[in-house]
């Protein structure tokens, strides 16, 4: 491309190219853009002093002198500024200082669409920041309210439980003992419900917050699953349901990107769900398998399975199965949003032997970006 063609192109793009001479004056290179005559209508000399017309450039040219004298290869920009003409119209400009070979150039660009786009982006960013700040404030209010409500509920539930425990020491009739046992079971269910609500909404709130993962506390998924299985074994025995944990004893790399207490809560949710739908003398199997980058856990029961019509809603908030109206519909929702926050996934498959099979997939610590920090 010839220099004249390049000059015409720059003029078309509303860029004025000035070359600084040794005496500190500037001359226009080739073609001036249309706006040049608007701001320099009476120019008679061969040279231009842009800082006389654009006072904003006085300090910028002082800084640009260092670039030119040192023959620095970097580009120095002035940033946006606004000029007002005699008709009170506003014009937006940006200047750049650069060396091209032995030539010291000052480029002055008229910003039209570019300026409007930048202003629009800035305004949008400000609005988004304000919306985000308002959202965080509302989330914090809800978090405080949620914890206050659940704290009060837990306190009252503890008092009820203590009263029931005292009643169990009284000389009750067989019918009275039966009703006391019903009350105790309902207290346990209510406690589980409060825990589910707190788990689900706490996980919801945390999606708006950034929390650093500590690789030093990454849990061993086998250990977490075993602790949950051991804790639930007595309940399974009372219901005449077998519970077993399978994993490869020769495999040693079981650490995952997760948080131990929440991971155990997820296992408890899935295993308790399996027990709820398991017939007597059946088996619930927790199976752990590993591949190169992930560990997959499955919880499989021998119940009736999940109706195909509701499979797509299983992990949604407040969804309740047709045969489970007493639950809040938050357990599987909590599992999903928590696992996704760790970079994993969770889902459901019908078991080949009949029944339900829930699976979760978590990244191995050794294959994650945190491995070097562990």
N, C-alpha and C positions, 0 to 999 in steps of 0.2 A: 504494500500500500504506500503510495507516494505521500510526501509531507503535506502537499496541498489538499489531497483527499482526506487525510487524517484531520487537518485543520477544519475542513468543512463538516466532517463528522462530529467533532467536538463542539463546534458552533451549533449544530443541529441539536445536540444534547444539552444546550444551554451552558456550556463550559467555556469560560474565558481563560485563555492561556497567555500568561505574561512571563517574559524572560527578564531576569534581573541582570543588569550590566554591572561592570566593575565600579561605577560611580554611584551605585545604589538606586538607580532609576529603573523603571520598567517599560518595556515596549511590548505591544500586542503581537503575538505570533500568528501570522496569516489572518484568518477570518474571525471577526468578532461576532458573538451571538447578538440576536436582536435586542436584548435588554441593555446591551452596552451603551447604545446611543441614548437610551432613556435616562441613564444616570450620568453620562458624560456627553451632554449635547453640544457643549461649546468647546470641546477639546481641539486645540489648534497645534499644540506641540506634538512632536513625534513620540514623546515618552508619556507615561502615565504614572501618577502617584495615587494608587488606589486607597491608601490610608488617609488621604485628604478627604475623599468622598465617603469612605466607609471607616469611620473612626474606630470601629471594632477591631480593625486590622492592625492598628498601631502596635499593640503589645504582641500580636501574633507574629508580625514581621520581625520584631526583635528576637523572638524565639527561633524564627525560621533562619535568621542570619547564622546561627550556630550550625544548623544543618548544612547550609550552603558553603560556609567557610571550611567546615571539616570534611566536606564532600561525603557526608553520611548517606548511606543507601536507603535508610528507612524513610517512610512517608509520615509527615507531620500534619495532623488535621486540626482545624480551629474549633470544630464543633459548630452547631447551628447558631445563627444569629438572624435578627429581623431588622430590615431597613424600611423606613416610611418615606414615600415620595411626596411631592408637592400636593398631590391630590389625596393624601392621607391613605393611600393604598399600602398594604404591608407586603413585603417581599422577603422570602427566606433564602439565605445563602449559607454556603459552607466553603471554606478555603482549605487548600492543601499545599504544602511546600515539599518539593522533591528535586533531586539531582538526576539529570539524564545525561550521562557522559560528563562533559565539562560545562553543560548548560544548567543554570539555576532557574527553576521554573516555579511560578506561583499560579495555581489553578483556582479559579473562583467559579463555583457552580450555583446556578439558580435552582432551588428545590421547589418543585411544584407538587406533582403527584407523590414523589418520594417523601416530602415533608408531611403531607396529609396522611400518608400511610403510617409513618412513624408516630405521628400524633395519635392516630387511631389505635395503634398498638399500645402506646403508652397509656391511653385512656382505658382501653380494655384491661390492661394489666392492673391498673389502679382499681378498677371496678371488681375484678376477680379477687384481688388481695383483700378488698373491703368485705366482699361476700364471704371469703374464706374465714376472715377474722370473726365476722358475725356468726358464722356456722360453728366455729370452735367455741365461742362463748355460749351458744345455745347447747352444744354438746356437753360442755362443762356443767351448765345448770342442770341438765337432765341427769348427768352422772351423780351430782350431789343429791338430787332429789331421789334417784333410784337407791342409792346407798342408805339414805335416811329411812325410806320406806321399808327396805329389806331389814335394816337394823331393828326397827320397831317390831316388824313381824317376827323376826328371830327371837327377840326378847320375850314377846308374848308366848311364842311357841315353847320356849324353854320353861317358862312358868307352868304352862299346861302339862308339859312332860313331867315336871317335878311333882305336880299334884297327882298325876296318874301313878307315878312310882310310889307315892305315899299310900295311895288307895290299894295298891297291890299287897301291902302289908296288913290290910284289914281283913276281917273274917267275912269274906263275901260269899254269897250263894253262887252255885254253879252258873246261874244266868247272869249274875253280876260280873263274875270273872270273864264270861264270854264277851259281855259288853265292854269291859275294860280292855280286853285284847283288841277289840275293834277300834277303840279310841287310840290305843298305842300305835296300831298300824296306820291309822289316819295321820297321826302326828309325824310318823316317819315319811309318809307320802308328801305331807306338806313341807317338811324339811327338804326333801329332794326337789320339790317344785321351786322353792326359794333358791336353792343352789343352781338349778337350771336357768332361772331368770337372771341371776347375777352373772353366771358364766356367759350367757348369750349376749346380754347387753353390754357387759364389760368388753367382750371381744368386738362388738360393734363400735364402741367408743374408741378402742385402740386402733381401728383402721384409719382414723383421722390423725393419729399421732405416730411419729417416727420413734422407734425403739431399737437401740443398738443390740444386736445379737452377740452374746458372749460365748465364743466357741469353747471356752474352758468348762462351761456348764452344760454342754451338749449331752443329752441323755443317751444311754444305751437302751435301744428299743426292746431288746430281749428282757433286760432287767425290769423295765417299766411294765411290760406285759405280764411278766411273772408275778410281780407284786400285786397287780390287779387281780390276776387269776387266783392267787393264794387268798386274797381278801374275800373273794366272792365264792370260794369253794363251799363253805358251810351253807350258804343260801341255796346253792345248787343241790347239795346233798338233801336238804330239807324238801326240795321240790322233785327229788328223784330224777335229776338231770345230770348227766356227766359233763365235765368241763375239762378239756385237754389243750395243752400248748405244744405246738410242733415247731421245731427250727433245726437248722443244721449245726450240730455240735462242733464240727470242724471249722466252721466259719467264725472269725474273730472280729470282723469289722462291722459292728452293729450301731455305731454312733450316728445319730441323725440330727439335722437342723430342726430343732424344736425346743420347747420348754418343758421340763420334766413333769411338773404338776398338771399342766394342761394336757399333755400327752396321756397321762394316766387317766385323766377325766374322760378323754375321748375313748380310750379302751373300755372304761367302765360303762359309758353310754352305750357303746355297741354291744358289749357282752350282756348288759342288763336287758337291752332290747331283745337279744336272741333268747334269753331265758324266758321273757314274757310270752313269747310265741312258741316255745318248745313244749311238746307233749312229754308226759312222764316216760322214763326209760329211754329217752333219746340223748343225743350227744351234741354239744356245742364245741366246735373246734376253732382255736385261734392258731393261725398258721403264719409264719414269718419266712420270707424269702428275700434274697438279695441278688442284685445284678451289678453291673459296673458302676452305676451312678446313683441308684435308688434302692430303697428297701420297701417291699410291698407286704402289708399285713392284711389278712383276711379273717373275718369272723363269720363262720358258717353254722347255721342251725338246720334242724330237720323238721321244721314246722311246716305251715301251709304256704309259706312264701308271700310275696307282695303282689297284689292284683296289678296287672299291667296298666290299668287305667290311672293309677296313682303314682307310678314310679317316677314320673317327671316332676312331681311336687314334693318328693320325700325330703329334700334338703332346703325347703323354703321355710321362712319364719312363720310360726303359728300353724303350720300344717299338722292336722291330726288324722290318723287313719280311721276308717269307718268303725273298726272294732276297738278303738282306743280313745273314747271321748274324754277321759279323765286327765289326759296329759296336756301340757301347755303347747306342745309342738315346737319346742326350742332345742331339744337335745341334738338332733341331726343338723339343725341349722348352725348351732355352736360348733359342731365338729367341722362343718364345711368351711366356715369363714376363718376358723383358727388354722386349719391345715393349709388353706390357700395363702394365708398370711406368711406361712413358713416356706412357701414355694412348692407346696405339694398339691395333691388332688385326692378326691374321695368319690366313691360311686357305689352303685348297686348292680349285682348280677343275680339272676335266678340260679340256684344251685342245680347242678346236673342231677343230683340225687333227690331233688325236691327240697323245698325250704328256701331260705334266703342266704345270700352271701354278700356282705358289705366289705369293701376293700378300701384301703388308704395307701397312698404312695408318697413317701417323703424322701427328700434328697439326703444322700449320705454325707456326713461331715467331711470325709476324706475326698469327696468329689466336688465339694462346693468351694466358693471363693473364700470361705473362712478357714480352709484347711491350713493355710500357711500361718494363721494366727493361733492355732490350737496347740 
